[in-house]
Amino acid sequence: MTSSIKPSQRQIYADRIERVIDHLQNTDPGETPDLEALASVAALSPFHFHRIYRLMTGETVADTIKRIRLARAVPALDRSIAAATDASGYATSQGLARALKAETGHTATQIRRSVDIRQSLEAAMRRPDLTDAPMVIEIVATEPLTLTALRNTGPYPELNGVYNRLFELVFSELPMEALRGLYGYLHDDPRITPAKDCRAEVAVDVGGQGALIDDLYRIDVPAGRCARLCHLGDYDTIQPSVDALYAAVIDAGEIVADQPMRFHYLDDPEAVEAADLRADIYLPLA
C-alpha cells in the first residue's frame, strides 16, 4: 500500500531536530555532547537519531558542532583572532586557524580583513533548512520472527567471518534445510562511527530451533508495520539505501518505532555478483 503524505509529521521531525540544534548552540563550545542525551532532547530513539539528524540537516552532529563553532568565530574576527578563538571554543588560535582554512579555504587573516568574505561565510554557516519535497513510501505488514543471533563489534565489511561462525554454531546440530532467512542489524552508521566501534547482530531464521550454544541468543521480532526498501548492489554500499528509506519515512509523515532497523539478505555473496545482490531493509513504524 502507499501511505498518504502528512506534512505536519515532517514538521514534527523538523521541530525535534531544531530543539537539538538549539541545544547545541547553547552548549559550551568546548563541550562534546553525548549522542544519547541529544536523542533524548529530540525525543527520538537512539536507534534512529543520528540517521534522522543527518537526513534532516544534511550534516552529522559533529559537522553541526564545527559549523556552530566557526559561525561564532567569523563575526568575532573583525575584533581580533584572540576574540574569535574565545568565541569558538578552540583551545588555541592555531587550532581555529587550521579549522577555518580546512572548512572555508581562507586564512583567518584573509577573513578578518575582508568584509565580503565574512558576510559570505556567515551566510553559508547559517542553520540548515529542514524542509524538503515530500516522497512516497510503501508500507508493509510483517509477521513475527524468532531469530538466532550473535553480537559483534568491529568493521562491517568483516561480518562475513561472524556469519561463518554463526552458521557453524547453528548448523552443528540442524540441517541446512532449516534455514529460512539470513538477517542482520547494523546499529551504527560507519560514516559517523569509527569502524572498530560499529555494533552489529548477525542472525538466521531457523524457526527458533536448536540449542543456544556458546554466544548464541534469540531475538523475538514482533509483527507490525514497517517501511521496506529493496537495496540492489554490494552489501557494503547499503548506507545510501538506508538514507533513502529514512528520508521516505519522514516525507511520508510516518513515525519510526523504538525498534532497530533490520536487514534481510536475500542473496549469497559467494554465489551472486556484488552488483546483483539484494537486501530488504525494514524500518519499524509506530
DRENPA-3360 file (N, C-alpha, C; in nm, 2 decimals, always signed):
BEGIN
1 = MTSSIKPS = +0.08/-0.12/+0.00/+0.00/+0.00/+0.00/+0.09/+0.12/+0.00 ~ +0.03/+0.24/-0.04/+0.11/+0.36/-0.04/+0.05/+0.46/+0.06 ~ +0.14/+0.51/+0.14/+0.09/+0.60/+0.25/+0.06/+0.74/+0.20 ~ -0.03/+0.81/+0.27/-0.06/+0.94/+0.24/+0.05/+1.03/+0.29 ~ +0.07/+1.15/+0.23/+0.18/+1.24/+0.28/+0.12/+1.33/+0.39 ~ +0.19/+1.34/+0.49/+0.14/+1.42/+0.61/+0.25/+1.52/+0.64 ~ +0.25/+1.64/+0.58/+0.35/+1.74/+0.60/+0.36/+1.78/+0.75 ~ +0.25/+1.77/+0.83/+0.26/+1.81/+0.97/+0.35/+1.72/+1.04;
9 = QRQIYADR = +0.36/+1.59/+1.00/+0.45/+1.50/+1.07/+0.60/+1.53/+1.04 ~ +0.63/+1.57/+0.91/+0.76/+1.62/+0.88/+0.80/+1.74/+0.97 ~ +0.70/+1.83/+0.99/+0.73/+1.94/+1.08/+0.76/+1.90/+1.22 ~ +0.69/+1.79/+1.26/+0.72/+1.74/+1.40/+0.87/+1.69/+1.41 ~ +0.92/+1.62/+1.30/+1.06/+1.58/+1.30/+1.15/+1.71/+1.29 ~ +1.11/+1.81/+1.21/+1.19/+1.93/+1.20/+1.20/+2.00/+1.33 ~ +1.08/+2.01/+1.40/+1.08/+2.07/+1.54/+1.18/+2.00/+1.63 ~ +1.18/+1.87/+1.63/+1.26/+1.79/+1.72/+1.41/+1.81/+1.69;
17 = IERVIDHL = +1.44/+1.82/+1.56/+1.58/+1.84/+1.53/+1.62/+1.98/+1.56 ~ +1.53/+2.08/+1.54/+1.56/+2.22/+1.57/+1.59/+2.23/+1.72 ~ +1.52/+2.15/+1.81/+1.55/+2.15/+1.95/+1.69/+2.11/+1.98 ~ +1.74/+2.01/+1.90/+1.88/+1.97/+1.92/+1.98/+2.07/+1.88 ~ +1.95/+2.14/+1.76/+2.04/+2.25/+1.72/+2.04/+2.36/+1.82 ~ +1.92/+2.40/+1.87/+1.92/+2.50/+1.98/+2.00/+2.46/+2.09 ~ +1.99/+2.33/+2.13/+2.07/+2.28/+2.25/+2.22/+2.29/+2.22 ~ +2.26/+2.25/+2.10/+2.40/+2.26/+2.06/+2.45/+2.40/+2.06;
25 = QNTDPGET = +2.36/+2.49/+2.01/+2.41/+2.63/+2.01/+2.42/+2.69/+2.15 ~ +2.35/+2.64/+2.24/+2.35/+2.69/+2.38/+2.45/+2.61/+2.47 ~ +2.52/+2.51/+2.41/+2.62/+2.43/+2.48/+2.75/+2.50/+2.48 ~ +2.83/+2.48/+2.58/+2.97/+2.53/+2.59/+3.04/+2.49/+2.46 ~ +3.10/+2.58/+2.39/+3.17/+2.54/+2.26/+3.28/+2.44/+2.27 ~ +3.33/+2.42/+2.39/+3.44/+2.32/+2.41/+3.39/+2.19/+2.45 ~ +3.26/+2.17/+2.47/+3.20/+2.05/+2.53/+3.16/+1.96/+2.41 ~ +3.18/+1.83/+2.43/+3.14/+1.73/+2.33/+3.01/+1.66/+2.38;
33 = PDLEALAS = +2.89/+1.69/+2.32/+2.77/+1.64/+2.37/+2.76/+1.48/+2.35 ~ +2.68/+1.42/+2.44/+2.66/+1.28/+2.43/+2.54/+1.25/+2.33 ~ +2.56/+1.15/+2.24/+2.46/+1.13/+2.14/+2.33/+1.08/+2.20 ~ +2.33/+1.00/+2.31/+2.21/+0.95/+2.37/+2.14/+1.07/+2.43 ~ +2.21/+1.16/+2.49/+2.15/+1.28/+2.55/+2.08/+1.37/+2.44 ~ +2.15/+1.38/+2.33/+2.09/+1.45/+2.22/+1.96/+1.38/+2.16 ~ +1.97/+1.25/+2.16/+1.85/+1.18/+2.11/+1.73/+1.20/+2.21 ~ +1.76/+1.21/+2.34/+1.66/+1.24/+2.43/+1.60/+1.38/+2.41;
41 = VAALSPFH = +1.69/+1.48/+2.38/+1.64/+1.62/+2.35/+1.54/+1.61/+2.23 ~ +1.57/+1.53/+2.13/+1.49/+1.52/+2.02/+1.37/+1.43/+2.04 ~ +1.36/+1.37/+2.15/+1.25/+1.27/+2.18/+1.25/+1.16/+2.07 ~ +1.37/+1.12/+2.03/+1.39/+1.01/+1.93/+1.46/+0.89/+1.99 ~ +1.44/+0.78/+1.94/+1.51/+0.66/+1.98/+1.66/+0.67/+1.94 ~ +1.75/+0.63/+2.03/+1.89/+0.63/+1.99/+1.92/+0.54/+1.87 ~ +1.83/+0.44/+1.85/+1.84/+0.36/+1.73/+1.84/+0.44/+1.60 ~ +1.76/+0.55/+1.60/+1.74/+0.62/+1.48/+1.79/+0.77/+1.47;
49 = FHRIYRLM = +1.83/+0.82/+1.59/+1.86/+0.96/+1.60/+1.96/+1.01/+1.50 ~ +2.08/+0.95/+1.50/+2.19/+1.00/+1.42/+2.16/+1.00/+1.27 ~ +2.08/+0.90/+1.22/+2.04/+0.89/+1.08/+1.94/+1.00/+1.05 ~ +1.84/+1.01/+1.13/+1.73/+1.12/+1.11/+1.80/+1.26/+1.11 ~ +1.89/+1.28/+1.21/+1.95/+1.41/+1.22/+2.03/+1.44/+1.09 ~ +2.10/+1.34/+1.04/+2.18/+1.36/+0.92/+2.09/+1.39/+0.80 ~ +1.98/+1.32/+0.79/+1.89/+1.34/+0.68/+1.82/+1.47/+0.68 ~ +1.78/+1.51/+0.80/+1.71/+1.64/+0.82/+1.80/+1.76/+0.80;
57 = TGETVADT = +1.92/+1.75/+0.84/+2.01/+1.87/+0.84/+2.11/+1.86/+0.72 ~ +2.14/+1.74/+0.67/+2.24/+1.73/+0.57/+2.38/+1.73/+0.62 ~ +2.39/+1.71/+0.76/+2.52/+1.71/+0.82/+2.52/+1.62/+0.94 ~ +2.63/+1.57/+0.99/+2.64/+1.50/+1.12/+2.64/+1.59/+1.23 ~ +2.61/+1.54/+1.35/+2.62/+1.62/+1.47/+2.76/+1.68/+1.49 ~ +2.86/+1.61/+1.46/+3.00/+1.66/+1.46/+3.01/+1.78/+1.36 ~ +2.96/+1.76/+1.24/+2.96/+1.87/+1.15/+2.89/+2.00/+1.20 ~ +2.77/+1.98/+1.26/+2.70/+2.09/+1.32/+2.78/+2.16/+1.43;
65 = IKRIRLAR = +2.84/+2.09/+1.51/+2.92/+2.15/+1.62/+3.03/+2.23/+1.56 ~ +3.10/+2.18/+1.46/+3.21/+2.25/+1.39/+3.15/+2.38/+1.33 ~ +3.04/+2.36/+1.26/+2.98/+2.48/+1.19/+2.94/+2.59/+1.29 ~ +2.88/+2.55/+1.41/+2.85/+2.64/+1.51/+2.97/+2.71/+1.57 ~ +3.07/+2.64/+1.59/+3.20/+2.70/+1.65/+3.26/+2.80/+1.55 ~ +3.26/+2.76/+1.42/+3.32/+2.86/+1.32/+3.22/+2.97/+1.30 ~ +3.09/+2.95/+1.31/+3.00/+3.06/+1.29/+3.01/+3.16/+1.40 ~ +3.05/+3.12/+1.52/+3.08/+3.21/+1.63/+3.21/+3.28/+1.61;
73 = AVPALDRS = +3.30/+3.22/+1.54/+3.44/+3.28/+1.53/+3.44/+3.39/+1.42 ~ +3.37/+3.36/+1.31/+3.38/+3.45/+1.19/+3.35/+3.60/+1.22 ~ +3.23/+3.63/+1.28/+3.20/+3.77/+1.31/+3.29/+3.83/+1.41 ~ +3.35/+3.75/+1.50/+3.44/+3.80/+1.60/+3.58/+3.83/+1.55 ~ +3.61/+3.78/+1.42/+3.74/+3.81/+1.37/+3.76/+3.96/+1.34 ~ +3.65/+4.04/+1.32/+3.67/+4.18/+1.29/+3.73/+4.25/+1.41 ~ +3.72/+4.18/+1.53/+3.78/+4.24/+1.65/+3.93/+4.19/+1.66 ~ +3.94/+4.06/+1.67/+4.08/+4.01/+1.67/+4.07/+3.86/+1.66;
81 = IAAATDAS = +4.18/+3.79/+1.63/+4.19/+3.65/+1.62/+4.17/+3.59/+1.76 ~ +4.22/+3.66/+1.86/+4.21/+3.61/+2.00/+4.06/+3.61/+2.04 ~ +3.99/+3.71/+2.00/+3.84/+3.72/+2.03/+3.77/+3.61/+1.96 ~ +3.80/+3.58/+1.84/+3.74/+3.47/+1.76/+3.77/+3.34/+1.83 ~ +3.89/+3.32/+1.87/+3.93/+3.19/+1.94/+3.85/+3.17/+2.06 ~ +3.83/+3.27/+2.14/+3.75/+3.26/+2.26/+3.60/+3.23/+2.23 ~ +3.55/+3.30/+2.13/+3.41/+3.28/+2.09/+3.38/+3.14/+2.04 ~ +3.48/+3.08/+1.97/+3.46/+2.95/+1.91/+3.49/+2.83/+2.00;
89 = GYATSQGL = +3.56/+2.85/+2.11/+3.59/+2.74/+2.20/+3.71/+2.66/+2.16 ~ +3.78/+2.70/+2.05/+3.91/+2.63/+2.02/+4.01/+2.66/+2.13 ~ +4.10/+2.57/+2.16/+4.20/+2.59/+2.26/+4.30/+2.69/+2.23 ~ +4.34/+2.70/+2.10/+4.44/+2.79/+2.05/+4.40/+2.86/+1.93 ~ +4.46/+2.97/+1.90/+4.43/+3.04/+1.77/+4.48/+2.96/+1.65 ~ +4.58/+2.88/+1.68/+4.63/+2.80/+1.57/+4.53/+2.69/+1.53 ~ +4.46/+2.63/+1.63/+4.36/+2.54/+1.61/+4.25/+2.59/+1.53 ~ +4.20/+2.72/+1.57/+4.10/+2.78/+1.50/+4.14/+2.81/+1.35;
97 = ARALKAET = +4.26/+2.86/+1.33/+4.31/+2.90/+1.20/+4.31/+2.77/+1.11 ~ +4.35/+2.66/+1.16/+4.36/+2.54/+1.08/+4.21/+2.50/+1.04 ~ +4.12/+2.51/+1.14/+3.98/+2.47/+1.11/+3.92/+2.56/+1.00 ~ +3.95/+2.69/+1.02/+3.89/+2.79/+0.92/+3.95/+2.76/+0.78 ~ +4.08/+2.74/+0.77/+4.14/+2.71/+0.64/+4.08/+2.58/+0.58 ~ +4.07/+2.48/+0.66/+4.02/+2.35/+0.61/+3.87/+2.36/+0.56 ~ +3.79/+2.43/+0.64/+3.65/+2.44/+0.61/+3.61/+2.55/+0.50 ~ +3.69/+2.66/+0.50/+3.65/+2.77/+0.41/+3.74/+2.79/+0.30;
105 = GHTATQIR = +3.87/+2.75/+0.31/+3.97/+2.78/+0.21/+4.04/+2.91/+0.23 ~ +4.00/+2.98/+0.33/+4.05/+3.11/+0.36/+4.13/+3.11/+0.49 ~ +4.24/+3.19/+0.50/+4.31/+3.20/+0.63/+4.23/+3.29/+0.72 ~ +4.26/+3.28/+0.85/+4.19/+3.37/+0.95/+4.22/+3.52/+0.91 ~ +4.34/+3.55/+0.87/+4.38/+3.68/+0.84/+4.30/+3.73/+0.72 ~ +4.28/+3.65/+0.62/+4.20/+3.69/+0.50/+4.06/+3.72/+0.54 ~ +4.00/+3.63/+0.62/+3.86/+3.65/+0.67/+3.85/+3.78/+0.75 ~ +3.95/+3.81/+0.83/+3.95/+3.92/+0.92/+3.95/+4.05/+0.84;
113 = RSVDIRQS = +4.03/+4.05/+0.73/+4.05/+4.17/+0.65/+3.94/+4.20/+0.55 ~ +3.86/+4.10/+0.52/+3.76/+4.11/+0.41/+3.61/+4.10/+0.47 ~ +3.54/+4.21/+0.46/+3.40/+4.21/+0.50/+3.32/+4.12/+0.41 ~ +3.35/+4.12/+0.28/+3.27/+4.04/+0.18/+3.29/+3.89/+0.22 ~ +3.41/+3.85/+0.25/+3.44/+3.71/+0.28/+3.36/+3.67/+0.41 ~ +3.37/+3.76/+0.51/+3.30/+3.73/+0.64/+3.15/+3.72/+0.61 ~ +3.09/+3.81/+0.54/+2.95/+3.80/+0.51/+2.91/+3.68/+0.44 ~ +2.99/+3.64/+0.34/+2.96/+3.52/+0.26/+2.97/+3.39/+0.35;
121 = LEAAMRRP = +3.07/+3.39/+0.44/+3.08/+3.27/+0.53/+2.97/+3.27/+0.63 ~ +2.93/+3.39/+0.68/+2.82/+3.39/+0.78/+2.69/+3.34/+0.72 ~ +2.67/+3.37/+0.59/+2.55/+3.32/+0.52/+2.56/+3.17/+0.51 ~ +2.68/+3.12/+0.47/+2.70/+2.98/+0.44/+2.69/+2.89/+0.57 ~ +2.72/+2.96/+0.68/+2.72/+2.88/+0.81/+2.59/+2.89/+0.89 ~ +2.48/+2.95/+0.83/+2.35/+2.95/+0.90/+2.30/+2.81/+0.91 ~ +2.20/+2.80/+1.00/+2.14/+2.67/+1.03/+2.07/+2.62/+0.90 ~ +2.08/+2.48/+0.89/+2.02/+2.42/+0.77/+1.87/+2.44/+0.76;
129 = DLTDAPMV = +1.81/+2.44/+0.64/+1.67/+2.44/+0.62/+1.62/+2.30/+0.63 ~ +1.52/+2.27/+0.72/+1.48/+2.14/+0.75/+1.35/+2.10/+0.67 ~ +1.33/+2.18/+0.56/+1.21/+2.14/+0.48/+1.27/+2.09/+0.35 ~ +1.18/+2.00/+0.28/+1.22/+1.94/+0.16/+1.10/+1.89/+0.09 ~ +1.11/+1.85/-0.04/+0.99/+1.80/-0.11/+0.96/+1.66/-0.06 ~ +0.83/+1.63/-0.04/+0.78/+1.50/+0.01/+0.81/+1.39/-0.09 ~ +0.82/+1.27/-0.03/+0.84/+1.15/-0.11/+0.73/+1.05/-0.08 ~ +0.71/+0.95/-0.16/+0.60/+0.85/-0.13/+0.67/+0.72/-0.09;
137 = IEIVATEP = +0.61/+0.65/+0.00/+0.67/+0.53/+0.05/+0.57/+0.41/+0.06 ~ +0.62/+0.29/+0.04/+0.53/+0.17/+0.06/+0.54/+0.12/+0.20 ~ +0.43/+0.09/+0.26/+0.43/+0.04/+0.40/+0.38/-0.11/+0.39 ~ +0.45/-0.20/+0.47/+0.42/-0.34/+0.46/+0.39/-0.39/+0.60 ~ +0.31/-0.49/+0.61/+0.28/-0.56/+0.74/+0.37/-0.68/+0.75 ~ +0.44/-0.70/+0.86/+0.54/-0.81/+0.88/+0.49/-0.91/+0.98 ~ +0.52/-1.03/+0.96/+0.49/-1.14/+1.06/+0.59/-1.14/+1.17 ~ +0.56/-1.20/+1.28/+0.66/-1.22/+1.39/+0.77/-1.31/+1.34;
145 = LTLTALRN = +0.89/-1.29/+1.39/+1.01/-1.37/+1.36/+1.08/-1.41/+1.49 ~ +1.14/-1.53/+1.49/+1.23/-1.56/+1.60/+1.36/-1.59/+1.54 ~ +1.46/-1.51/+1.57/+1.59/-1.52/+1.51/+1.70/-1.57/+1.60 ~ +1.79/-1.64/+1.55/+1.91/-1.69/+1.63/+2.03/-1.61/+1.59 ~ +2.09/-1.55/+1.69/+2.19/-1.44/+1.66/+2.32/-1.44/+1.74 ~ +2.41/-1.37/+1.69/+2.54/-1.34/+1.75/+2.57/-1.19/+1.75 ~ +2.63/-1.13/+1.85/+2.67/-0.99/+1.85/+2.81/-0.98/+1.80 ~ +2.84/-0.86/+1.75/+2.98/-0.83/+1.71/+3.00/-0.68/+1.71;
153 = TGPYPELN = +3.12/-0.64/+1.75/+3.16/-0.50/+1.73/+3.29/-0.50/+1.65 ~ +3.29/-0.42/+1.54/+3.40/-0.41/+1.45/+3.36/-0.37/+1.31 ~ +3.45/-0.36/+1.22/+3.42/-0.32/+1.08/+3.31/-0.40/+1.02 ~ +3.21/-0.34/+0.96/+3.10/-0.41/+0.89/+3.15/-0.50/+0.78 ~ +3.25/-0.46/+0.70/+3.29/-0.54/+0.59/+3.35/-0.68/+0.64 ~ +3.38/-0.69/+0.77/+3.44/-0.81/+0.82/+3.33/-0.90/+0.88 ~ +3.20/-0.87/+0.86/+3.10/-0.95/+0.92/+3.08/-1.09/+0.85 ~ +3.14/-1.11/+0.74/+3.13/-1.24/+0.67/+3.19/-1.35/+0.77;
161 = GVYNRLFE = +3.30/-1.32/+0.84/+3.36/-1.41/+0.93/+3.26/-1.44/+1.05 ~ +3.19/-1.34/+1.09/+3.09/-1.36/+1.20/+2.98/-1.45/+1.16 ~ +2.93/-1.42/+1.03/+2.82/-1.51/+0.98/+2.87/-1.65/+0.97 ~ +3.00/-1.67/+0.93/+3.05/-1.81/+0.92/+3.05/-1.88/+1.05 ~ +3.09/-1.80/+1.16/+3.08/-1.86/+1.29/+2.94/-1.89/+1.33 ~ +2.84/-1.80/+1.30/+2.70/-1.82/+1.33/+2.65/-1.95/+1.27 ~ +2.69/-1.97/+1.14/+2.65/-2.09/+1.07/+2.71/-2.21/+1.13 ~ +2.83/-2.21/+1.17/+2.90/-2.32/+1.23/+2.83/-2.36/+1.36;
169 = LVFSELPM = +2.79/-2.26/+1.44/+2.72/-2.29/+1.57/+2.58/-2.34/+1.55 ~ +2.50/-2.27/+1.46/+2.36/-2.31/+1.44/+2.35/-2.44/+1.37 ~ +2.43/-2.47/+1.27/+2.41/-2.58/+1.19/+2.50/-2.70/+1.23 ~ +2.56/-2.69/+1.35/+2.63/-2.80/+1.40/+2.53/-2.91/+1.44 ~ +2.40/-2.88/+1.46/+2.31/-2.98/+1.50/+2.18/-2.97/+1.42 ~ +2.16/-2.86/+1.34/+2.05/-2.85/+1.25/+2.09/-2.87/+1.10 ~ +2.00/-2.93/+1.02/+2.03/-2.94/+0.88/+2.02/-2.80/+0.81 ~ +2.09/-2.78/+0.70/+2.08/-2.65/+0.63/+1.94/-2.63/+0.58;
177 = EALRGLYG = +1.86/-2.73/+0.57/+1.72/-2.71/+0.52/+1.64/-2.63/+0.62 ~ +1.69/-2.62/+0.74/+1.62/-2.55/+0.85/+1.62/-2.39/+0.82 ~ +1.72/-2.35/+0.74/+1.74/-2.21/+0.72/+1.62/-2.15/+0.64 ~ +1.56/-2.05/+0.70/+1.45/-1.98/+0.63/+1.49/-1.84/+0.58 ~ +1.60/-1.78/+0.64/+1.64/-1.65/+0.60/+1.76/-1.60/+0.68 ~ +1.83/-1.51/+0.62/+1.95/-1.45/+0.67/+1.93/-1.30/+0.70 ~ +1.96/-1.26/+0.83/+1.92/-1.13/+0.87/+2.04/-1.06/+0.94 ~ +2.03/-0.93/+0.96/+2.13/-0.86/+1.03/+2.08/-0.73/+1.09;
185 = YLHDDPRI = +2.14/-0.68/+1.19/+2.12/-0.55/+1.25/+2.25/-0.47/+1.25 ~ +2.25/-0.36/+1.18/+2.37/-0.27/+1.18/+2.33/-0.15/+1.26 ~ +2.37/-0.14/+1.38/+2.33/-0.04/+1.48/+2.39/+0.09/+1.46 ~ +2.50/+0.10/+1.38/+2.57/+0.23/+1.37/+2.59/+0.26/+1.22 ~ +2.62/+0.39/+1.20/+2.65/+0.44/+1.06/+2.80/+0.45/+1.05 ~ +2.86/+0.37/+0.97/+3.01/+0.37/+0.96/+3.07/+0.49/+0.90 ~ +2.98/+0.58/+0.85/+3.03/+0.71/+0.80/+3.05/+0.81/+0.92 ~ +2.99/+0.77/+1.03/+3.00/+0.85/+1.15/+3.07/+0.79/+1.27;
193 = TPAKDCRA = +3.05/+0.66/+1.29/+3.11/+0.58/+1.40/+3.24/+0.52/+1.35 ~ +3.35/+0.52/+1.42/+3.47/+0.45/+1.38/+3.44/+0.31/+1.36 ~ +3.51/+0.25/+1.26/+3.48/+0.11/+1.22/+3.50/+0.01/+1.33 ~ +3.59/+0.04/+1.42/+3.62/-0.06/+1.53/+3.51/-0.06/+1.63 ~ +3.42/+0.05/+1.63/+3.31/+0.06/+1.73/+3.18/+0.03/+1.67 ~ +3.17/-0.01/+1.55/+3.04/-0.04/+1.48/+2.98/-0.17/+1.54 ~ +2.86/-0.15/+1.59/+2.79/-0.27/+1.65/+2.70/-0.34/+1.56 ~ +2.69/-0.47/+1.56/+2.61/-0.54/+1.47/+2.56/-0.67/+1.54;
201 = EVAVDVGG = +2.45/-0.72/+1.49/+2.39/-0.85/+1.53/+2.37/-0.93/+1.40 ~ +2.43/-1.04/+1.39/+2.41/-1.13/+1.27/+2.31/-1.24/+1.31 ~ +2.22/-1.28/+1.22/+2.11/-1.36/+1.27/+2.06/-1.45/+1.15 ~ +2.01/-1.57/+1.19/+1.94/-1.65/+1.09/+1.80/-1.69/+1.15 ~ +1.71/-1.71/+1.06/+1.57/-1.76/+1.09/+1.57/-1.91/+1.07 ~ +1.57/-1.98/+1.18/+1.55/-2.13/+1.18/+1.43/-2.17/+1.26 ~ +1.34/-2.07/+1.27/+1.21/-2.10/+1.34/+1.23/-2.13/+1.49 ~ +1.34/-2.07/+1.55/+1.36/-2.09/+1.69/+1.41/-2.23/+1.73;
209 = QGALIDDL = +1.45/-2.31/+1.63/+1.50/-2.44/+1.66/+1.65/-2.43/+1.70 ~ +1.70/-2.54/+1.77/+1.84/-2.55/+1.80/+1.87/-2.50/+1.94 ~ +1.98/-2.55/+1.99/+2.02/-2.51/+2.13/+2.10/-2.38/+2.12 ~ +2.10/-2.30/+2.22/+2.17/-2.17/+2.23/+2.31/-2.20/+2.28 ~ +2.40/-2.25/+2.20/+2.53/-2.29/+2.25/+2.62/-2.17/+2.23 ~ +2.73/-2.17/+2.31/+2.83/-2.06/+2.31/+2.76/-1.92/+2.33 ~ +2.78/-1.83/+2.23/+2.72/-1.70/+2.25/+2.59/-1.67/+2.17 ~ +2.53/-1.78/+2.13/+2.40/-1.76/+2.06/+2.29/-1.72/+2.15;
217 = YRIDVPAG = +2.20/-1.64/+2.09/+2.08/-1.59/+2.17/+1.97/-1.57/+2.07 ~ +1.85/-1.55/+2.13/+1.73/-1.53/+2.04/+1.69/-1.39/+2.03 ~ +1.64/-1.35/+1.92/+1.58/-1.22/+1.90/+1.43/-1.24/+1.86 ~ +1.34/-1.20/+1.94/+1.20/-1.21/+1.91/+1.15/-1.08/+1.84 ~ +1.12/-1.09/+1.71/+1.08/-0.97/+1.63/+0.93/-0.97/+1.63 ~ +0.86/-0.87/+1.68/+0.72/-0.87/+1.68/+0.66/-0.84/+1.54 ~ +0.54/-0.88/+1.52/+0.47/-0.84/+1.40/+0.44/-0.69/+1.40 ~ +0.43/-0.63/+1.29/+0.40/-0.48/+1.29/+0.41/-0.42/+1.15;
225 = RCARLCHL = +0.40/-0.29/+1.15/+0.41/-0.21/+1.03/+0.56/-0.17/+1.01 ~ +0.60/-0.18/+0.89/+0.74/-0.14/+0.85/+0.74/-0.07/+0.72 ~ +0.84/+0.02/+0.71/+0.87/+0.07/+0.58/+0.98/-0.02/+0.52 ~ +0.96/-0.06/+0.40/+1.06/-0.15/+0.34/+1.12/-0.10/+0.21 ~ +1.25/-0.12/+0.19/+1.31/-0.08/+0.07/+1.41/-0.19/+0.03 ~ +1.41/-0.22/-0.10/+1.50/-0.33/-0.15/+1.62/-0.26/-0.20 ~ +1.73/-0.29/-0.14/+1.87/-0.25/-0.18/+1.92/-0.34/-0.29 ~ +1.97/-0.29/-0.40/+2.03/-0.37/-0.50/+2.18/-0.33/-0.52;
233 = GDYDTIQP = +2.27/-0.43/-0.50/+2.41/-0.40/-0.51/+2.49/-0.45/-0.39 ~ +2.62/-0.42/-0.39/+2.71/-0.47/-0.29/+2.65/-0.44/-0.15 ~ +2.66/-0.53/-0.06/+2.61/-0.51/+0.07/+2.69/-0.41/+0.15 ~ +2.81/-0.39/+0.11/+2.90/-0.30/+0.18/+2.87/-0.15/+0.14 ~ +2.78/-0.13/+0.04/+2.74/+0.00/+0.00/+2.59/+0.03/+0.03 ~ +2.54/-0.03/+0.14/+2.40/-0.02/+0.17/+2.36/+0.11/+0.24 ~ +2.45/+0.18/+0.29/+2.41/+0.30/+0.37/+2.33/+0.41/+0.29 ~ +2.36/+0.44/+0.16/+2.28/+0.53/+0.09/+2.13/+0.48/+0.08;
241 = SVDALYAA = +2.11/+0.35/+0.07/+1.98/+0.30/+0.06/+1.91/+0.32/+0.20 ~ +1.98/+0.30/+0.31/+1.93/+0.33/+0.44/+1.88/+0.48/+0.45 ~ +1.97/+0.57/+0.40/+1.93/+0.71/+0.40/+1.80/+0.74/+0.32 ~ +1.79/+0.67/+0.21/+1.67/+0.69/+0.12/+1.55/+0.64/+0.20 ~ +1.56/+0.53/+0.27/+1.44/+0.48/+0.34/+1.40/+0.57/+0.45 ~ +1.50/+0.62/+0.53/+1.47/+0.72/+0.64/+1.40/+0.84/+0.58 ~ +1.46/+0.89/+0.47/+1.40/+1.02/+0.41/+1.26/+0.99/+0.36 ~ +1.23/+0.88/+0.31/+1.10/+0.85/+0.26/+1.00/+0.84/+0.38;
249 = VIDAGEIV = +1.04/+0.78/+0.48/+0.96/+0.76/+0.60/+0.92/+0.90/+0.66 ~ +1.02/+0.99/+0.67/+1.00/+1.12/+0.72/+0.90/+1.20/+0.62 ~ +0.93/+1.19/+0.50/+0.85/+1.26/+0.40/+0.71/+1.21/+0.39 ~ +0.69/+1.08/+0.42/+0.55/+1.02/+0.42/+0.48/+1.06/+0.55 ~ +0.54/+1.12/+0.64/+0.47/+1.16/+0.77/+0.46/+1.04/+0.86 ~ +0.54/+0.94/+0.85/+0.54/+0.83/+0.94/+0.63/+0.86/+1.06 ~ +0.61/+0.79/+1.17/+0.69/+0.79/+1.29/+0.76/+0.66/+1.31 ~ +0.89/+0.67/+1.33/+0.97/+0.54/+1.35/+0.94/+0.49/+1.49;
257 = ADQPMRFH = +0.94/+0.36/+1.50/+0.92/+0.29/+1.63/+1.05/+0.28/+1.70 ~ +1.04/+0.25/+1.83/+1.16/+0.24/+1.91/+1.21/+0.10/+1.90 ~ +1.24/+0.06/+1.78/+1.30/-0.07/+1.75/+1.40/-0.05/+1.64 ~ +1.50/-0.14/+1.64/+1.61/-0.12/+1.54/+1.57/-0.16/+1.40 ~ +1.63/-0.10/+1.30/+1.61/-0.14/+1.16/+1.68/-0.28/+1.14 ~ +1.62/-0.36/+1.06/+1.68/-0.49/+1.03/+1.70/-0.51/+0.88 ~ +1.79/-0.59/+0.85/+1.82/-0.62/+0.71/+1.80/-0.77/+0.68 ~ +1.73/-0.80/+0.57/+1.70/-0.93/+0.53/+1.78/-0.95/+0.40;
265 = YLDDPEAV = +1.89/-1.03/+0.41/+1.98/-1.05/+0.30/+1.93/-1.17/+0.21 ~ +1.89/-1.14/+0.09/+1.82/-1.23/+0.00/+1.92/-1.32/-0.08 ~ +2.04/-1.28/-0.09/+2.13/-1.35/-0.18/+2.26/-1.38/-0.11 ~ +2.33/-1.48/-0.16/+2.46/-1.53/-0.10/+2.57/-1.46/-0.18 ~ +2.65/-1.37/-0.11/+2.76/-1.30/-0.19/+2.86/-1.40/-0.25 ~ +2.87/-1.52/-0.21/+2.96/-1.62/-0.27/+2.90/-1.68/-0.40 ~ +2.77/-1.66/-0.42/+2.70/-1.72/-0.54/+2.65/-1.61/-0.63 ~ +2.64/-1.49/-0.59/+2.58/-1.38/-0.67/+2.68/-1.27/-0.69;
273 = EAADLRAD = +2.69/-1.21/-0.81/+2.77/-1.10/-0.83/+2.73/-0.98/-0.74 ~ +2.83/-0.90/-0.69/+2.80/-0.80/-0.60/+2.70/-0.70/-0.65 ~ +2.70/-0.67/-0.78/+2.61/-0.57/-0.84/+2.47/-0.62/-0.84 ~ +2.45/-0.75/-0.82/+2.31/-0.81/-0.83/+2.26/-0.86/-0.69 ~ +2.34/-0.83/-0.59/+2.29/-0.87/-0.45/+2.17/-0.79/-0.41 ~ +2.08/-0.86/-0.34/+1.95/-0.79/-0.30/+1.94/-0.80/-0.14 ~ +1.89/-0.70/-0.08/+1.86/-0.70/+0.06/+1.74/-0.61/+0.09 ~ +1.64/-0.67/+0.16/+1.53/-0.59/+0.20/+1.56/-0.52/+0.34;
281 = IYLPLA = +1.54/-0.39/+0.34/+1.57/-0.31/+0.46/+1.43/-0.28/+0.53 ~ +1.41/-0.32/+0.65/+1.29/-0.30/+0.72/+1.31/-0.19/+0.83 ~ +1.23/-0.08/+0.83/+1.24/+0.02/+0.93/+1.10/+0.01/+1.01 ~ +1.10/-0.03/+1.13/+0.97/-0.04/+1.20/+0.91/+0.09/+1.23 ~ +0.77/+0.10/+1.22/+0.70/+0.22/+1.23/+0.61/+0.21/+1.35 ~ +0.58/+0.33/+1.41/+0.49/+0.33/+1.52/+0.35/+0.32/+1.47;
% end
